[in-house]
Amino acid sequence: MEAVARVVQNNGAFRALCRPFAGTWVRLYDDLLREETPIIQEAISRLNREETDNRVYRQKRAFQLSLSHQELPTPQWTKPEDDYKYLQPLIDEVTAEQAERDAFNSMKTVRK
């Protein structure tokens, strides 16, 4: 499943498709990532307090706007140049750690 998520995240066409929704309800692209995967959950748990609070605020705001069938006012939309991947470095870090852990766990000992 992580491989599919990685392909979707790196797919420019998918990002272009999601970008209007990111501006309408959610403020940043990384807010659209699925939280169900263990890698994303671990990366979210490593966010600092400020980023976590900002993420929760954006999600609550998006949910409220969705319930009331409203869109975020255009001046408050995130410009593409202001969008940054706050979660991607942590996802890369967790993925590398998991790959290292898997490599270490798959080692075989040889007795001499």
The first five atom37 places (N, CA, C, CB, O) and aatype in JSON, in Angstrom:
{
  "aatype": [12, 6, 0, 19, 0, 1, 19, 19, 5, 2, 2, 7, 0, 13, 1, 0, 10, 4, 1, 14, 13, 0, 7, 16, 17, 19, 1, 10, 18, 3, 3, 10, 10, 1, 6, 6, 16, 14, 9, 9, 5, 6, 0, 9, 15, 1, 10, 2, 1, 6, 6, 16, 3, 2, 1, 19, 18, 1, 5, 11, 1, 0, 13, 5, 10, 15, 10, 15, 8, 5, 6, 10, 14, 16, 14, 5, 17, 16, 11, 14, 6, 3, 3, 18, 11, 18, 10, 5, 14, 10, 9, 3, 6, 19, 16, 0, 6, 5, 0, 6, 1, 3, 0, 13, 2, 15, 12, 11, 16, 19, 1, 11],
  "atom_mask": [
    [1, 1, 1, 1, 1],
    [1, 1, 1, 1, 1],
    [1, 1, 1, 1, 1],
    [1, 1, 1, 1, 1],
    [1, 1, 1, 1, 1],
    [1, 1, 1, 1, 1],
    [1, 1, 1, 1, 1],
    [1, 1, 1, 1, 1],
    [1, 1, 1, 1, 1],
    [1, 1, 1, 1, 1],
    [1, 1, 1, 1, 1],
    [1, 1, 1, 0, 1],
    [1, 1, 1, 1, 1],
    [1, 1, 1, 1, 1],
    [1, 1, 1, 1, 1],
    [1, 1, 1, 1, 1],
    [1, 1, 1, 1, 1],
    [1, 1, 1, 1, 1],
    [1, 1, 1, 1, 1],
    [1, 1, 1, 1, 1],
    [1, 1, 1, 1, 1],
    [1, 1, 1, 1, 1],
    [1, 1, 1, 0, 1],
    [1, 1, 1, 1, 1],
    [1, 1, 1, 1, 1],
    [1, 1, 1, 1, 1],
    [1, 1, 1, 1, 1],
    [1, 1, 1, 1, 1],
    [1, 1, 1, 1, 1],
    [1, 1, 1, 1, 1],
    [1, 1, 1, 1, 1],
    [1, 1, 1, 1, 1],
    [1, 1, 1, 1, 1],
    [1, 1, 1, 1, 1],
    [1, 1, 1, 1, 1],
    [1, 1, 1, 1, 1],
    [1, 1, 1, 1, 1],
    [1, 1, 1, 1, 1],
    [1, 1, 1, 1, 1],
    [1, 1, 1, 1, 1],
    [1, 1, 1, 1, 1],
    [1, 1, 1, 1, 1],
    [1, 1, 1, 1, 1],
    [1, 1, 1, 1, 1],
    [1, 1, 1, 1, 1],
    [1, 1, 1, 1, 1],
    [1, 1, 1, 1, 1],
    [1, 1, 1, 1, 1],
    [1, 1, 1, 1, 1],
    [1, 1, 1, 1, 1],
    [1, 1, 1, 1, 1],
    [1, 1, 1, 1, 1],
    [1, 1, 1, 1, 1],
    [1, 1, 1, 1, 1],
    [1, 1, 1, 1, 1],
    [1, 1, 1, 1, 1],
    [1, 1, 1, 1, 1],
    [1, 1, 1, 1, 1],
    [1, 1, 1, 1, 1],
    [1, 1, 1, 1, 1],
    [1, 1, 1, 1, 1],
    [1, 1, 1, 1, 1],
    [1, 1, 1, 1, 1],
    [1, 1, 1, 1, 1],
    [1, 1, 1, 1, 1],
    [1, 1, 1, 1, 1],
    [1, 1, 1, 1, 1],
    [1, 1, 1, 1, 1],
    [1, 1, 1, 1, 1],
    [1, 1, 1, 1, 1],
    [1, 1, 1, 1, 1],
    [1, 1, 1, 1, 1],
    [1, 1, 1, 1, 1],
    [1, 1, 1, 1, 1],
    [1, 1, 1, 1, 1],
    [1, 1, 1, 1, 1],
    [1, 1, 1, 1, 1],
    [1, 1, 1, 1, 1],
    [1, 1, 1, 1, 1],
    [1, 1, 1, 1, 1],
    [1, 1, 1, 1, 1],
    [1, 1, 1, 1, 1],
    [1, 1, 1, 1, 1],
    [1, 1, 1, 1, 1],
    [1, 1, 1, 1, 1],
    [1, 1, 1, 1, 1],
    [1, 1, 1, 1, 1],
    [1, 1, 1, 1, 1],
    [1, 1, 1, 1, 1],
    [1, 1, 1, 1, 1],
    [1, 1, 1, 1, 1],
    [1, 1, 1, 1, 1],
    [1, 1, 1, 1, 1],
    [1, 1, 1, 1, 1],
    [1, 1, 1, 1, 1],
    [1, 1, 1, 1, 1],
    [1, 1, 1, 1, 1],
    [1, 1, 1, 1, 1],
    [1, 1, 1, 1, 1],
    [1, 1, 1, 1, 1],
    [1, 1, 1, 1, 1],
    [1, 1, 1, 1, 1],
    [1, 1, 1, 1, 1],
    [1, 1, 1, 1, 1],
    [1, 1, 1, 1, 1],
    [1, 1, 1, 1, 1],
    [1, 1, 1, 1, 1],
    [1, 1, 1, 1, 1],
    [1, 1, 1, 1, 1],
    [1, 1, 1, 1, 1],
    [1, 1, 1, 1, 1],
    [1, 1, 1, 1, 1]
  ],
  "atom_positions": [
    [[0.82, -1.2, 0.0], [0.0, 0.0, 0.0], [0.86, 1.26, 0.0], [-0.93, 0.0, 1.2], [0.51, 2.26, -0.63]],
    [[2.0, 1.21, 0.71], [2.88, 2.37, 0.74], [3.42, 2.69, -0.65], [4.03, 2.14, 1.71], [3.63, 3.86, -0.99]],
    [[3.65, 1.63, -1.46], [4.15, 1.85, -2.81], [3.13, 2.62, -3.64], [4.49, 0.51, -3.48], [3.49, 3.52, -4.41]],
    [[1.87, 2.28, -3.49], [0.81, 3.0, -4.21], [0.75, 4.44, -3.74], [-0.55, 2.3, -4.02], [0.62, 5.36, -4.54]],
    [[0.83, 4.63, -2.42], [0.79, 6.0, -1.87], [1.97, 6.82, -2.39], [0.8, 5.96, -0.32], [1.82, 8.0, -2.7]],
    [[3.15, 6.2, -2.47], [4.33, 6.9, -2.95], [4.16, 7.31, -4.4], [5.58, 6.02, -2.79], [4.52, 8.42, -4.78]],
    [[3.6, 6.42, -5.23], [3.38, 6.74, -6.64], [2.38, 7.88, -6.77], [2.86, 5.49, -7.41], [2.58, 8.79, -7.57]],
    [[1.32, 7.84, -5.97], [0.3, 8.89, -6.02], [0.89, 10.21, -5.57], [-0.91, 8.52, -5.15], [0.6, 11.25, -6.17]],
    [[1.72, 10.2, -4.52], [2.32, 11.43, -4.01], [3.25, 12.05, -5.03], [3.07, 11.15, -2.71], [3.33, 13.27, -5.14]],
    [[3.98, 11.21, -5.77], [4.95, 11.72, -6.73], [4.35, 11.97, -8.11], [6.09, 10.76, -6.85], [5.06, 12.41, -9.01]],
    [[3.07, 11.71, -8.28], [2.41, 11.87, -9.55], [1.97, 13.32, -9.73], [1.2, 10.91, -9.66], [1.12, 13.82, -8.98]],
    [[2.55, 13.98, -10.71], [2.24, 15.38, -10.95], [0.79, 15.61, -11.37], [0.0, 0.0, 0.0], [0.19, 16.61, -11.0]],
    [[0.23, 14.67, -12.13], [-1.16, 14.81, -12.57], [-2.11, 14.73, -11.38], [-1.5, 13.74, -13.61], [-3.08, 15.48, -11.3]],
    [[-1.83, 13.82, -10.46], [-2.67, 13.7, -9.27], [-2.57, 14.96, -8.41], [-2.26, 12.46, -8.45], [-3.58, 15.46, -7.91]],
    [[-1.35, 15.48, -8.26], [-1.17, 16.72, -7.49], [-1.93, 17.86, -8.15], [0.32, 17.07, -7.36], [-2.55, 18.67, -7.46]],
    [[-1.88, 17.92, -9.47], [-2.61, 18.98, -10.19], [-4.11, 18.82, -10.0], [-2.26, 18.95, -11.7], [-4.83, 19.82, -9.93]],
    [[-4.58, 17.58, -9.92], [-5.99, 17.32, -9.7], [-6.41, 17.72, -8.29], [-6.3, 15.85, -9.95], [-7.5, 18.25, -8.09]],
    [[-5.55, 17.48, -7.32], [-5.87, 17.78, -5.91], [-5.65, 19.24, -5.55], [-5.04, 16.91, -5.0], [-6.22, 19.72, -4.57]],
    [[-4.84, 19.94, -6.31], [-4.49, 21.32, -5.97], [-5.7, 22.23, -5.79], [-3.59, 21.89, -7.03], [-5.72, 23.01, -4.85]],
    [[-6.73, 22.17, -6.67], [-7.9, 23.04, -6.45], [-8.61, 22.75, -5.12], [-8.89, 22.9, -7.6], [-9.09, 23.66, -4.46]],
    [[-8.67, 21.48, -4.74], [-9.31, 21.13, -3.47], [-8.46, 21.59, -2.3], [-9.55, 19.62, -3.39], [-8.99, 21.98, -1.26]],
    [[-7.16, 21.54, -2.47], [-6.27, 22.0, -1.41], [-6.49, 23.48, -1.16], [-4.79, 21.72, -1.77], [-6.44, 23.93, -0.02]],
    [[-6.72, 24.25, -2.22], [-6.97, 25.67, -2.04], [-8.36, 25.96, -1.54], [0.0, 0.0, 0.0], [-8.59, 26.99, -0.9]],
    [[-9.31, 25.07, -1.82], [-10.69, 25.31, -1.45], [-10.95, 25.02, 0.02], [-11.6, 24.47, -2.31], [-11.54, 25.85, 0.72]],
    [[-10.51, 23.86, 0.49], [-10.82, 23.49, 1.86], [-9.57, 23.33, 2.73], [-11.6, 22.21, 1.87], [-9.51, 23.85, 3.84]],
    [[-8.6, 22.63, 2.22], [-7.41, 22.34, 3.01], [-6.3, 23.26, 2.53], [-6.98, 20.84, 2.88], [-6.24, 23.6, 1.35]],
    [[-5.44, 23.66, 3.42], [-4.47, 24.67, 3.07], [-3.21, 24.13, 2.42], [-4.11, 25.44, 4.28], [-2.65, 24.8, 1.55]],
    [[-2.72, 22.95, 2.81], [-1.46, 22.44, 2.29], [-1.62, 21.05, 1.71], [-0.41, 22.44, 3.39], [-2.49, 20.29, 2.12]],
    [[-0.76, 20.72, 0.75], [-0.84, 19.43, 0.05], [-0.68, 18.26, 1.02], [0.22, 19.35, -1.04], [-1.41, 17.28, 0.91]],
    [[0.26, 18.34, 1.96], [0.5, 17.23, 2.88], [-0.71, 16.94, 3.77], [1.71, 17.51, 3.74], [-0.78, 15.87, 4.37]],
    [[-1.64, 17.87, 3.86], [-2.86, 17.62, 4.64], [-3.76, 16.6, 3.93], [-3.63, 18.93, 4.88], [-4.67, 16.04, 4.54]],
    [[-3.52, 16.36, 2.64], [-4.35, 15.45, 1.87], [-3.86, 14.01, 1.91], [-4.43, 15.91, 0.45], [-4.51, 13.12, 1.37]],
    [[-2.71, 13.76, 2.53], [-2.16, 12.4, 2.58], [-2.99, 11.52, 3.5], [-0.69, 12.42, 3.05], [-3.52, 11.98, 4.51]],
    [[-3.11, 10.25, 3.14], [-3.88, 9.3, 3.95], [-3.15, 9.02, 5.25], [-4.12, 7.99, 3.17], [-1.96, 8.72, 5.25]],
    [[-3.86, 9.12, 6.34], [-3.26, 8.92, 7.66], [-3.29, 7.47, 8.12], [-3.96, 9.77, 8.67], [-2.77, 7.16, 9.19]],
    [[-3.89, 6.57, 7.34], [-4.07, 5.2, 7.79], [-2.8, 4.37, 7.71], [-5.14, 4.55, 6.98], [-2.7, 3.34, 8.39]],
    [[-1.84, 4.78, 6.91], [-0.63, 3.98, 6.76], [0.27, 4.18, 7.97], [0.12, 4.34, 5.46], [0.34, 5.28, 8.51]],
    [[0.97, 3.13, 8.4], [1.84, 3.24, 9.57], [2.96, 4.27, 9.39], [2.45, 1.9, 9.88], [3.36, 4.93, 10.35]],
    [[3.46, 4.41, 8.17], [4.54, 5.37, 7.93], [4.03, 6.79, 8.14], [5.11, 5.2, 6.5], [4.7, 7.59, 8.78]],
    [[2.87, 7.1, 7.6], [2.3, 8.45, 7.76], [1.97, 8.7, 9.23], [1.03, 8.61, 6.88], [2.2, 9.81, 9.72]],
    [[1.44, 7.71, 9.92], [1.12, 7.88, 11.34], [2.38, 8.18, 12.15], [0.43, 6.62, 11.88], [2.37, 9.05, 13.03]],
    [[3.45, 7.47, 11.86], [4.72, 7.72, 12.58], [5.26, 9.1, 12.25], [5.76, 6.63, 12.23], [5.76, 9.8, 13.13]],
    [[5.17, 9.49, 10.98], [5.65, 10.82, 10.59], [4.84, 11.91, 11.27], [5.59, 10.99, 9.05], [5.4, 12.92, 11.72]],
    [[3.53, 11.73, 11.36], [2.68, 12.72, 12.04], [3.03, 12.8, 13.51], [1.19, 12.38, 11.86], [3.02, 13.88, 14.1]],
    [[3.33, 11.66, 14.12], [3.67, 11.67, 15.54], [4.99, 12.39, 15.81], [3.74, 10.23, 16.07], [5.25, 12.81, 16.94]],
    [[5.83, 12.53, 14.79], [7.12, 13.22, 14.94], [7.04, 14.72, 14.66], [8.15, 12.6, 14.03], [8.03, 15.43, 14.83]],
    [[5.89, 15.2, 14.23], [5.75, 16.64, 13.98], [5.92, 17.42, 15.28], [4.37, 16.95, 13.35], [5.56, 16.94, 16.36]],
    [[6.47, 18.62, 15.17], [6.58, 19.44, 16.37], [5.21, 19.98, 16.75], [7.59, 20.61, 16.16], [4.26, 19.88, 15.98]],
    [[5.11, 20.53, 17.92], [3.81, 20.95, 18.47], [3.13, 21.98, 17.57], [4.0, 21.54, 19.89], [1.92, 21.9, 17.34]],
    [[3.88, 22.94, 17.07], [3.31, 24.0, 16.25], [2.72, 23.45, 14.94], [4.37, 25.07, 15.94], [1.61, 23.81, 14.56]],
    [[3.47, 22.59, 14.27], [2.97, 22.0, 13.02], [1.75, 21.12, 13.28], [4.07, 21.17, 12.33], [0.81, 21.11, 12.49]],
    [[1.76, 20.38, 14.39], [0.62, 19.54, 14.74], [-0.62, 20.4, 14.97], [0.92, 18.7, 15.98], [-1.7, 20.09, 14.47]],
    [[-0.46, 21.48, 15.73], [-1.59, 22.37, 15.98], [-2.11, 23.0, 14.69], [-1.18, 23.46, 16.97], [-3.32, 23.09, 14.48]],
    [[-1.2, 23.42, 13.82], [-1.61, 24.02, 12.54], [-2.33, 23.0, 11.67], [-0.39, 24.57, 11.79], [-3.32, 23.33, 11.02]],
    [[-1.84, 21.76, 11.67], [-2.47, 20.71, 10.88], [-3.89, 20.43, 11.37], [-1.63, 19.42, 10.93], [-4.82, 20.32, 10.57]],
    [[-4.05, 20.31, 12.68], [-5.38, 20.04, 13.26], [-6.32, 21.21, 12.97], [-5.28, 19.8, 14.79], [-7.49, 21.0, 12.65]],
    [[-5.82, 22.45, 13.09], [-6.64, 23.62, 12.8], [-7.12, 23.61, 11.35], [-5.85, 24.9, 13.09], [-8.29, 23.86, 11.08]],
    [[-6.2, 23.31, 10.42], [-6.58, 23.29, 9.0], [-7.61, 22.2, 8.73], [-5.35, 23.08, 8.1], [-8.55, 22.41, 7.96]],
    [[-7.45, 21.05, 9.36], [-8.4, 19.96, 9.14], [-9.77, 20.28, 9.73], [-7.87, 18.66, 9.73], [-10.79, 20.01, 9.1]],
    [[-9.79, 20.85, 10.93], [-11.08, 21.22, 11.54], [-11.78, 22.3, 10.72], [-10.88, 21.71, 12.98], [-12.99, 22.27, 10.53]],
    [[-11.0, 23.24, 10.24], [-11.55, 24.3, 9.43], [-12.12, 23.75, 8.11], [-10.48, 25.37, 9.14], [-13.2, 24.13, 7.68]],
    [[-11.37, 22.84, 7.49], [-11.84, 22.22, 6.25], [-13.12, 21.42, 6.49], [-10.76, 21.31, 5.66], [-14.04, 21.46, 5.68]],
    [[-13.17, 20.7, 7.61], [-14.36, 19.92, 7.93], [-15.57, 20.83, 8.15], [-14.12, 19.06, 9.18], [-16.67, 20.55, 7.68]],
    [[-15.35, 21.93, 8.86], [-16.43, 22.88, 9.11], [-16.93, 23.51, 7.82], [-15.97, 23.97, 10.07], [-18.14, 23.64, 7.62]],
    [[-16.01, 23.89, 6.94], [-16.41, 24.46, 5.65], [-17.15, 23.43, 4.81], [-15.18, 24.98, 4.89], [-18.1, 23.77, 4.11]],
    [[-16.71, 22.18, 4.88], [-17.37, 21.12, 4.12], [-18.79, 20.89, 4.63], [-16.56, 19.82, 4.2], [-19.72, 20.71, 3.85]],
    [[-18.96, 20.89, 5.95], [-20.29, 20.69, 6.53], [-21.25, 21.81, 6.17], [-20.19, 20.57, 8.03], [-22.44, 21.58, 5.94]],
    [[-20.72, 23.02, 6.13], [-21.58, 24.16, 5.83], [-21.68, 24.44, 4.33], [-21.07, 25.39, 6.55], [-22.29, 25.43, 3.92]],
    [[-21.07, 23.57, 3.51], [-21.1, 23.69, 2.05], [-20.58, 25.05, 1.6], [-22.53, 23.48, 1.52], [-21.16, 25.7, 0.73]],
    [[-19.48, 25.46, 2.21], [-18.84, 26.72, 1.85], [-17.43, 26.45, 1.36], [-18.83, 27.69, 3.05], [-16.87, 25.38, 1.59]],
    [[-16.88, 27.45, 0.68], [-15.49, 27.38, 0.27], [-14.7, 28.41, 1.05], [-15.35, 27.61, -1.26], [-15.23, 29.43, 1.5]],
    [[-13.43, 28.13, 1.2], [-12.54, 29.09, 1.84], [-12.48, 30.34, 0.97], [-11.11, 28.47, 2.06], [-12.35, 30.22, -0.24]],
    [[-12.57, 31.53, 1.56], [-12.49, 32.75, 0.75], [-11.2, 32.78, -0.07], [-12.58, 34.0, 1.65], [-10.13, 32.41, 0.42]],
    [[-11.31, 33.22, -1.3], [-10.17, 33.2, -2.23], [-8.92, 33.88, -1.67], [-10.57, 33.88, -3.51], [-7.83, 33.34, -1.89]],
    [[-9.0, 35.0, -0.98], [-7.76, 35.61, -0.46], [-7.04, 34.73, 0.57], [-8.08, 36.95, 0.17], [-5.84, 34.91, 0.81]],
    [[-7.75, 33.78, 1.16], [-7.13, 32.92, 2.17], [-6.56, 31.63, 1.59], [-8.14, 32.58, 3.24], [-5.98, 30.83, 2.32]],
    [[-6.72, 31.41, 0.28], [-6.18, 30.22, -0.35], [-4.65, 30.26, -0.29], [-6.67, 30.1, -1.82], [-4.05, 31.33, -0.32]],
    [[-4.07, 29.11, -0.21], [-2.61, 29.01, -0.24], [-2.15, 29.1, -1.69], [-2.12, 27.69, 0.41], [-2.64, 28.37, -2.56]],
    [[-1.21, 29.99, -1.94], [-0.66, 30.1, -3.29], [0.27, 28.92, -3.51], [0.1, 31.47, -3.48], [0.91, 28.44, -2.57]],
    [[0.37, 28.43, -4.74], [1.25, 27.28, -5.02], [2.68, 27.5, -4.55], [1.24, 26.97, -6.5], [3.33, 26.56, -4.1]],
    [[3.17, 28.72, -4.66], [4.56, 28.98, -4.22], [4.69, 28.99, -2.69], [5.04, 30.32, -4.78], [5.8, 28.84, -2.17]],
    [[3.57, 29.16, -1.97], [3.61, 29.14, -0.51], [3.38, 27.74, 0.07], [2.57, 30.09, 0.04], [3.62, 27.51, 1.25]],
    [[2.93, 26.83, -0.78], [2.69, 25.45, -0.33], [4.04, 24.77, -0.13], [1.81, 24.67, -1.36], [4.91, 24.83, -1.0]],
    [[4.21, 24.12, 0.99], [5.45, 23.4, 1.25], [5.11, 22.05, 1.87], [6.39, 24.22, 2.2], [4.07, 21.89, 2.5]],
    [[5.98, 21.11, 1.67], [5.76, 19.76, 2.17], [6.38, 19.64, 3.56], [6.36, 18.69, 1.19], [7.56, 19.3, 3.7]],
    [[5.58, 19.92, 4.56], [6.06, 19.87, 5.93], [6.18, 18.44, 6.44], [5.14, 20.66, 6.83], [6.93, 18.19, 7.39]],
    [[5.48, 17.51, 5.84], [5.47, 16.14, 6.31], [6.41, 15.24, 5.51], [4.06, 15.59, 6.24], [6.84, 14.2, 6.01]],
    [[6.74, 15.62, 4.29], [7.54, 14.75, 3.41], [8.92, 14.42, 3.98], [7.7, 15.41, 2.07], [9.32, 13.26, 3.88]],
    [[9.67, 15.35, 4.57], [10.97, 14.97, 5.14], [10.84, 13.91, 6.24], [11.68, 16.2, 5.7], [11.68, 13.02, 6.36]],
    [[9.78, 14.01, 7.03], [9.57, 13.01, 8.08], [9.16, 11.67, 7.49], [8.51, 13.5, 9.07], [9.55, 10.62, 8.01]],
    [[8.37, 11.69, 6.43], [7.99, 10.45, 5.76], [9.22, 9.77, 5.19], [6.95, 10.73, 4.63], [9.38, 8.55, 5.31]],
    [[10.1, 10.55, 4.57], [11.35, 9.98, 4.02], [12.2, 9.39, 5.13], [12.14, 11.06, 3.26], [12.79, 8.32, 4.97]],
    [[12.28, 10.08, 6.26], [13.06, 9.61, 7.41], [12.5, 8.29, 7.95], [13.08, 10.67, 8.53], [13.26, 7.35, 8.19]],
    [[11.21, 8.22, 8.12], [10.57, 7.0, 8.64], [10.73, 5.85, 7.65], [9.06, 7.25, 8.93], [10.98, 4.72, 8.06]],
    [[10.59, 6.14, 6.36], [10.75, 5.11, 5.33], [12.17, 4.56, 5.34], [10.41, 5.68, 3.94], [12.37, 3.34, 5.23]],
    [[13.17, 5.44, 5.47], [14.56, 4.99, 5.52], [14.81, 4.15, 6.77], [15.5, 6.2, 5.5], [15.51, 3.14, 6.71]],
    [[14.26, 4.57, 7.9], [14.43, 3.79, 9.13], [13.78, 2.43, 9.01], [13.84, 4.55, 10.31], [14.33, 1.43, 9.49]],
    [[12.61, 2.37, 8.39], [11.93, 1.08, 8.23], [12.72, 0.18, 7.29], [10.5, 1.29, 7.7], [12.84, -1.02, 7.55]],
    [[13.27, 0.73, 6.21], [14.09, -0.07, 5.3], [15.33, -0.59, 6.01], [14.48, 0.77, 4.06], [15.72, -1.74, 5.81]],
    [[15.96, 0.26, 6.83], [17.13, -0.17, 7.59], [16.76, -1.27, 8.59], [17.76, 1.03, 8.33], [17.49, -2.24, 8.75]],
    [[15.62, -1.11, 9.24], [15.15, -2.1, 10.21], [14.87, -3.43, 9.51], [13.89, -1.61, 10.94], [15.23, -4.49, 10.01]],
    [[14.21, -3.36, 8.35], [13.92, -4.58, 7.59], [15.2, -5.27, 7.13], [13.04, -4.25, 6.38], [15.3, -6.5, 7.18]],
    [[16.18, -4.48, 6.68], [17.45, -5.06, 6.26], [18.17, -5.71, 7.44], [18.35, -3.98, 5.62], [18.75, -6.79, 7.3]],
    [[18.13, -5.07, 8.58], [18.78, -5.63, 9.77], [18.07, -6.9, 10.22], [18.8, -4.6, 10.91], [18.74, -7.86, 10.6]],
    [[16.75, -6.92, 10.19], [15.99, -8.08, 10.64], [16.1, -9.26, 9.67], [14.54, -7.7, 10.82], [15.87, -10.4, 10.06]],
    [[16.43, -8.99, 8.42], [16.53, -10.07, 7.45], [17.95, -10.64, 7.35], [16.07, -9.59, 6.08], [18.2, -11.55, 6.55]],
    [[18.87, -10.11, 8.14], [20.24, -10.63, 8.13], [20.25, -12.04, 8.68], [21.18, -9.71, 8.95], [19.49, -12.38, 9.59]],
    [[21.13, -12.85, 8.12], [21.28, -14.21, 8.61], [22.64, -14.35, 9.24], [21.09, -15.24, 7.46], [23.65, -13.86, 8.72]],
    [[22.67, -15.02, 10.36], [23.95, -15.25, 11.04], [24.54, -16.56, 10.55], [23.77, -15.27, 12.58], [23.84, -17.54, 10.31]],
    [[25.83, -16.55, 10.42], [26.55, -17.74, 9.97], [27.53, -18.14, 11.06], [27.28, -17.49, 8.61], [28.36, -17.33, 11.48]],
    [[27.44, -19.38, 11.51], [28.38, -19.86, 12.53], [29.6, -20.44, 11.85], [27.72, -20.92, 13.46], [29.51, -21.08, 10.81]],
    [[30.72, -20.19, 12.46], [31.97, -20.74, 11.91], [32.53, -21.78, 12.83], [32.99, -19.63, 11.69], [33.58, -22.35, 12.54]]
  ]
}
